[in-house]
């Protein structure tokens, strides 16, 4: 026999005009008010979480930034492979 999952609740207060707009949207989509609010909030929450994760992926840690600054301030000497690549590029693209 399956056990029923405990349901949590969220209480909120909104003005009558906003409630009527949300109620109409719920009706137009064939949902009751609670289902509409939950599905809409979940959709927005998932989008916000994904955007946050994408932004976090773009941000560098201070350690990463320090490495980049050191590399710019004190670049390593070009090795033979890099010199060969520059020479090949020059031969191919320079007149």
OpenMM code with the backbone's topology and positions (N, CA, C; nanometers):
from openmm import Vec3, app, unit

residues = "UNK UNK UNK UNK UNK UNK UNK UNK UNK UNK UNK UNK UNK UNK UNK UNK UNK UNK UNK UNK UNK UNK UNK UNK UNK UNK UNK UNK UNK UNK UNK UNK UNK UNK UNK UNK UNK UNK UNK UNK UNK UNK UNK UNK UNK UNK UNK UNK UNK UNK UNK UNK UNK UNK UNK UNK UNK UNK UNK UNK UNK UNK UNK UNK UNK UNK UNK UNK UNK UNK UNK UNK UNK UNK UNK UNK UNK UNK UNK UNK UNK UNK UNK UNK UNK UNK UNK UNK UNK UNK UNK UNK UNK UNK UNK".split()
positions = [
    Vec3(0.0839, -0.1180, 0.0000),
    Vec3(0.0000, 0.0000, 0.0000),
    Vec3(0.0885, 0.1244, 0.0000),
    Vec3(0.0645, 0.2149, -0.0920),
    Vec3(0.1436, 0.3364, -0.1039),
    Vec3(0.1014, 0.4373, 0.0020),
    Vec3(0.2009, 0.5015, 0.0606),
    Vec3(0.1736, 0.6052, 0.1593),
    Vec3(0.1595, 0.7404, 0.0900),
    Vec3(0.0667, 0.8203, 0.1374),
    Vec3(0.0476, 0.9547, 0.0810),
    Vec3(0.1637, 1.0437, 0.1254),
    Vec3(0.2142, 1.1222, 0.0341),
    Vec3(0.3226, 1.2154, 0.0664),
    Vec3(0.2657, 1.3354, 0.1399),
    Vec3(0.3414, 1.3832, 0.2386),
    Vec3(0.3006, 1.5024, 0.3132),
    Vec3(0.3083, 1.6234, 0.2211),
    Vec3(0.2089, 1.7061, 0.2249),
    Vec3(0.2035, 1.8270, 0.1435),
    Vec3(0.2383, 1.9472, 0.2306),
    Vec3(0.3219, 2.0361, 0.1800),
    Vec3(0.3503, 2.1628, 0.2465),
    Vec3(0.2575, 2.2684, 0.1891),
    Vec3(0.2510, 2.3795, 0.2569),
    Vec3(0.1689, 2.4884, 0.2056),
    Vec3(0.2484, 2.6180, 0.2070),
    Vec3(0.2081, 2.7083, 0.1204),
    Vec3(0.2662, 2.8419, 0.1142),
    Vec3(0.1493, 2.9398, 0.1206),
    Vec3(0.1564, 3.0325, 0.2124),
    Vec3(0.0522, 3.1344, 0.2224),
    Vec3(0.1036, 3.2645, 0.1631),
    Vec3(0.0173, 3.3351, 0.0934),
    Vec3(0.0574, 3.4646, 0.0410),
    Vec3(-0.0631, 3.5555, 0.0343),
    Vec3(-0.0325, 3.6831, 0.0381),
    Vec3(-0.1383, 3.7837, 0.0289),
    Vec3(-0.1117, 3.8690, -0.0946),
    Vec3(-0.2157, 3.8844, -0.1758),
    Vec3(-0.2051, 3.9695, -0.2946),
    Vec3(-0.3322, 4.0527, -0.3049),
    Vec3(-0.3239, 4.1599, -0.3811),
    Vec3(-0.4444, 4.2425, -0.3945),
    Vec3(-0.5438, 4.1734, -0.4880),
    Vec3(-0.6669, 4.2172, -0.4805),
    Vec3(-0.7762, 4.1537, -0.5555),
    Vec3(-0.7543, 4.1562, -0.7056),
    Vec3(-0.6997, 4.2658, -0.7563),
    Vec3(-0.6765, 4.2782, -0.9009),
    Vec3(-0.5755, 4.1732, -0.9491),
    Vec3(-0.4679, 4.1588, -0.8756),
    Vec3(-0.3673, 4.0588, -0.9140),
    Vec3(-0.4241, 3.9173, -0.9056),
    Vec3(-0.5008, 3.8909, -0.8010),
    Vec3(-0.5615, 3.7581, -0.7865),
    Vec3(-0.6543, 3.7277, -0.9040),
    Vec3(-0.7303, 3.8262, -0.9459),
    Vec3(-0.8234, 3.8050, -1.0577),
    Vec3(-0.7480, 3.7775, -1.1871),
    Vec3(-0.6389, 3.8480, -1.2098),
    Vec3(-0.5573, 3.8240, -1.3301),
    Vec3(-0.5033, 3.6813, -1.3283),
    Vec3(-0.4507, 3.6402, -1.2138),
    Vec3(-0.3943, 3.5039, -1.2024),
    Vec3(-0.5053, 3.4002, -1.2159),
    Vec3(-0.6209, 3.4252, -1.1559),
    Vec3(-0.7331, 3.3314, -1.1659),
    Vec3(-0.7770, 3.3138, -1.3109),
    Vec3(-0.7830, 3.4261, -1.3848),
    Vec3(-0.8223, 3.4186, -1.5259),
    Vec3(-0.7202, 3.3379, -1.6064),
    Vec3(-0.5918, 3.3624, -1.5820),
    Vec3(-0.4882, 3.2874, -1.6537),
    Vec3(-0.4986, 3.1391, -1.6228),
    Vec3(-0.5234, 3.1062, -1.4973),
    Vec3(-0.5397, 2.9659, -1.4587),
    Vec3(-0.6579, 2.9042, -1.5322),
    Vec3(-0.7671, 2.9766, -1.5364),
    Vec3(-0.8874, 2.9286, -1.6045),
    Vec3(-0.8605, 2.9069, -1.7531),
    Vec3(-0.7913, 3.0012, -1.8160),
    Vec3(-0.7615, 2.9897, -1.9590),
    Vec3(-0.6732, 2.8696, -1.9906),
    Vec3(-0.5915, 2.8295, -1.8948),
    Vec3(-0.5028, 2.7140, -1.9167),
    Vec3(-0.5621, 2.5840, -1.8642),
    Vec3(-0.6847, 2.5912, -1.8125),
    Vec3(-0.7525, 2.4706, -1.7658),
    Vec3(-0.7011, 2.4200, -1.6319),
    Vec3(-0.6450, 2.5072, -1.5528),
    Vec3(-0.5925, 2.4666, -1.4227),
    Vec3(-0.6667, 2.5388, -1.3111),
    Vec3(-0.6655, 2.4775, -1.1940),
    Vec3(-0.7172, 2.5513, -1.0794),
    Vec3(-0.6101, 2.6498, -1.0345),
    Vec3(-0.6455, 2.7403, -0.9475),
    Vec3(-0.5558, 2.8473, -0.9059),
    Vec3(-0.4262, 2.7927, -0.8455),
    Vec3(-0.4372, 2.6959, -0.7577),
    Vec3(-0.3181, 2.6395, -0.6934),
    Vec3(-0.2266, 2.5734, -0.7955),
    Vec3(-0.2807, 2.4913, -0.8825),
    Vec3(-0.1992, 2.4233, -0.9838),
    Vec3(-0.1292, 2.5233, -1.0742),
    Vec3(-0.2033, 2.6283, -1.1119),
    Vec3(-0.1441, 2.7310, -1.1974),
    Vec3(-0.0286, 2.8014, -1.1271),
    Vec3(-0.0489, 2.8427, -1.0037),
    Vec3(0.0562, 2.9110, -0.9290),
    Vec3(0.1784, 2.8224, -0.9108),
    Vec3(0.1567, 2.6972, -0.8764),
    Vec3(0.2691, 2.6055, -0.8541),
    Vec3(0.3437, 2.5803, -0.9850),
    Vec3(0.2727, 2.5508, -1.0928),
    Vec3(0.3412, 2.5205, -1.2196),
    Vec3(0.4157, 2.6431, -1.2725),
    Vec3(0.3558, 2.7601, -1.2598),
    Vec3(0.4200, 2.8830, -1.3060),
    Vec3(0.5428, 2.9156, -1.2214),
    Vec3(0.5291, 2.9031, -1.0897),
    Vec3(0.6420, 2.9309, -1.0002),
    Vec3(0.7548, 2.8316, -1.0224),
    Vec3(0.7224, 2.7041, -1.0423),
    Vec3(0.8264, 2.6033, -1.0666),
    Vec3(0.9006, 2.6300, -1.1968),
    Vec3(0.8269, 2.6657, -1.3011),
    Vec3(0.8889, 2.6961, -1.4299),
    Vec3(0.9866, 2.8130, -1.4159),
    Vec3(0.9437, 2.9176, -1.3482),
    Vec3(1.0290, 3.0349, -1.3270),
    Vec3(1.1472, 3.0010, -1.2365),
    Vec3(1.1234, 2.9224, -1.1342),
    Vec3(1.2307, 2.8850, -1.0415),
    Vec3(1.3389, 2.8046, -1.1135),
    Vec3(1.2988, 2.7101, -1.1967),
    Vec3(1.3959, 2.6298, -1.2720),
    Vec3(1.4768, 2.7173, -1.3668),
    Vec3(1.4111, 2.8111, -1.4322),
    Vec3(1.4805, 2.9038, -1.5227),
    Vec3(1.5817, 2.9880, -1.4456),
    Vec3(1.5401, 3.0404, -1.3303),
    Vec3(1.6292, 3.1227, -1.2494),
    Vec3(1.7498, 3.0419, -1.1997),
    Vec3(1.7274, 2.9175, -1.1615),
    Vec3(1.8369, 2.8316, -1.1152),
    Vec3(1.9358, 2.8071, -1.2283),
    Vec3(1.8855, 2.7773, -1.3480),
    Vec3(1.9743, 2.7538, -1.4618),
    Vec3(2.0551, 2.8790, -1.4952),
    Vec3(1.9916, 2.9951, -1.4933),
    Vec3(2.0623, 3.1197, -1.5210),
    Vec3(2.1699, 3.1459, -1.4158),
    Vec3(2.1381, 3.1165, -1.2911),
    Vec3(2.2358, 3.1348, -1.1831),
    Vec3(2.3553, 3.0421, -1.2043),
    Vec3(2.3284, 2.9164, -1.2380),
    Vec3(2.4371, 2.8204, -1.2607),
    Vec3(2.5232, 2.8630, -1.3790),
    Vec3(2.4607, 2.9134, -1.4846),
    Vec3(2.5365, 2.9609, -1.6006),
    Vec3(2.6257, 3.0788, -1.5627),
    Vec3(2.5738, 3.1703, -1.4825),
    Vec3(2.6538, 3.2847, -1.4382),
    Vec3(2.7699, 3.2392, -1.3506),
    Vec3(2.7445, 3.1431, -1.2627),
    Vec3(2.8501, 3.0924, -1.1754),
    Vec3(2.9608, 3.0276, -1.2575),
    Vec3(2.9233, 2.9604, -1.3653),
    Vec3(3.0226, 2.8961, -1.4513),
    Vec3(3.1110, 2.9993, -1.5197),
    Vec3(3.0583, 3.1188, -1.5421),
    Vec3(3.1345, 3.2230, -1.6088),
    Vec3(3.2263, 3.2997, -1.5148),
    Vec3(3.1923, 3.2983, -1.3877),
    Vec3(3.2714, 3.3733, -1.2908),
    Vec3(3.3996, 3.2991, -1.2578),
    Vec3(3.5074, 3.3739, -1.2464),
    Vec3(3.6347, 3.3144, -1.2104),
    Vec3(3.6578, 3.3301, -1.0610),
    Vec3(3.7232, 3.2330, -1.0056),
    Vec3(3.7610, 3.2468, -0.8654),
    Vec3(3.8770, 3.3456, -0.8571),
    Vec3(3.9022, 3.3959, -0.7396),
    Vec3(4.0130, 3.4906, -0.7232),
    Vec3(4.1455, 3.4220, -0.7553),
    Vec3(4.1547, 3.2921, -0.7275),
    Vec3(4.2764, 3.2161, -0.7594),
    Vec3(4.2982, 3.2105, -0.9107),
    Vec3(4.1909, 3.1877, -0.9862),
    Vec3(4.2014, 3.1851, -1.1322),
    Vec3(4.2450, 3.3206, -1.1862),
    Vec3(4.1867, 3.4264, -1.1306),
    Vec3(4.2211, 3.5606, -1.1749),
    Vec3(4.3681, 3.5918, -1.1458),
    Vec3(4.4170, 3.5500, -1.0295),
    Vec3(4.5578, 3.5717, -0.9960),
    Vec3(4.6502, 3.4986, -1.0938),
    Vec3(4.6131, 3.3771, -1.1340),
    Vec3(4.6933, 3.3019, -1.2322),
    Vec3(4.7002, 3.3767, -1.3647),
    Vec3(4.5887, 3.4294, -1.4086),
    Vec3(4.5845, 3.5023, -1.5356),
    Vec3(4.6690, 3.6289, -1.5263),
    Vec3(4.6551, 3.7008, -1.4156),
    Vec3(4.7339, 3.8232, -1.3985),
    Vec3(4.8837, 3.7933, -1.3983),
    Vec3(4.9251, 3.6850, -1.3319),
    Vec3(5.0670, 3.6463, -1.3307),
    Vec3(5.1153, 3.6112, -1.4705),
    Vec3(5.0322, 3.5406, -1.5451),
    Vec3(5.0702, 3.5005, -1.6806),
    Vec3(5.0852, 3.6227, -1.7713),
    Vec3(5.0012, 3.7223, -1.7509),
    Vec3(5.0108, 3.8447, -1.8310),
    Vec3(5.1333, 3.9261, -1.7895),
    Vec3(5.1539, 3.9382, -1.6599),
    Vec3(5.2663, 4.0173, -1.6088),
    Vec3(5.4019, 3.9541, -1.6397),
    Vec3(5.4089, 3.8230, -1.6326),
    Vec3(5.5358, 3.7526, -1.6543),
    Vec3(5.5139, 3.6359, -1.7506),
    Vec3(5.4983, 3.6650, -1.8780),
    Vec3(5.4731, 3.5563, -1.9729),
    Vec3(5.5959, 3.4661, -1.9872),
    Vec3(5.5694, 3.3387, -2.0091),
    Vec3(5.6777, 3.2431, -2.0301),
    Vec3(5.7344, 3.2633, -2.1709),
    Vec3(5.8598, 3.2277, -2.1873),
    Vec3(5.9245, 3.2384, -2.3185),
    Vec3(5.8608, 3.1381, -2.4143),
    Vec3(5.8567, 3.1779, -2.5411),
    Vec3(5.7995, 3.0899, -2.6435),
    Vec3(5.8876, 2.9664, -2.6605),
    Vec3(5.8234, 2.8498, -2.6619),
    Vec3(5.8995, 2.7265, -2.6866),
    Vec3(5.9083, 2.7017, -2.8373),
    Vec3(5.9807, 2.5983, -2.8744),
    Vec3(6.0021, 2.5692, -3.0170),
    Vec3(5.8710, 2.5456, -3.0914),
    Vec3(5.7776, 2.4785, -3.0275),
    Vec3(5.6500, 2.4488, -3.0926),
    Vec3(5.5742, 2.5790, -3.1236),
    Vec3(5.5740, 2.6727, -3.0289),
    Vec3(5.5067, 2.8006, -3.0514),
    Vec3(5.5773, 2.8819, -3.1594),
    Vec3(5.7108, 2.8830, -3.1569),
    Vec3(5.7867, 2.9557, -3.2588),
    Vec3(5.7571, 2.9004, -3.3975),
    Vec3(5.7490, 2.7680, -3.4085),
    Vec3(5.7189, 2.7027, -3.5361),
    Vec3(5.5779, 2.7406, -3.5835),
    Vec3(5.4840, 2.7464, -3.4897),
    Vec3(5.3459, 2.7825, -3.5247),
    Vec3(5.3394, 2.9270, -3.5754),
    Vec3(5.4116, 3.0187, -3.5097),
    Vec3(5.4143, 3.1579, -3.5548),
    Vec3(5.4754, 3.1681, -3.6942),
    Vec3(5.5832, 3.0937, -3.7178),
    Vec3(5.6495, 3.0971, -3.8477),
    Vec3(5.5555, 3.0453, -3.9567),
    Vec3(5.4864, 2.9357, -3.9265),
    Vec3(5.3918, 2.8769, -4.0228),
    Vec3(5.2783, 2.9745, -4.0521),
    Vec3(5.2280, 3.0411, -3.9491),
    Vec3(5.1218, 3.1385, -3.9664),
    Vec3(5.1688, 3.2548, -4.0542),
    Vec3(5.2877, 3.3040, -4.0271),
    Vec3(5.3425, 3.4156, -4.1031),
    Vec3(5.3578, 3.3793, -4.2499),
    Vec3(5.4070, 3.2588, -4.2765),
    Vec3(5.4252, 3.2147, -4.4153),
    Vec3(5.2924, 3.2037, -4.4878),
    Vec3(5.1901, 3.1613, -4.4167),
    Vec3(5.0603, 3.1376, -4.4774),
    Vec3(4.9793, 3.2673, -4.4973),
    Vec3(4.9873, 3.3596, -4.4014),
    Vec3(4.8985, 3.4752, -4.4043),
    Vec3(4.9653, 3.6090, -4.4338),
    Vec3(5.0918, 3.6169, -4.4243),
    Vec3(5.1567, 3.7441, -4.4529),
    Vec3(5.2000, 3.7479, -4.5992),
    Vec3(5.1989, 3.8656, -4.6548),
    Vec3(5.2340, 3.8822, -4.7954),
    Vec3(5.3823, 3.8983, -4.8137),
] * unit.nanometer
topology = app.Topology()
chain = topology.addChain("A")
for resn in residues:
    res = topology.addResidue(resn, chain)
    for name in ("N", "CA", "C"):
        topology.addAtom(name, app.Element.getBySymbol(name[0]), res)
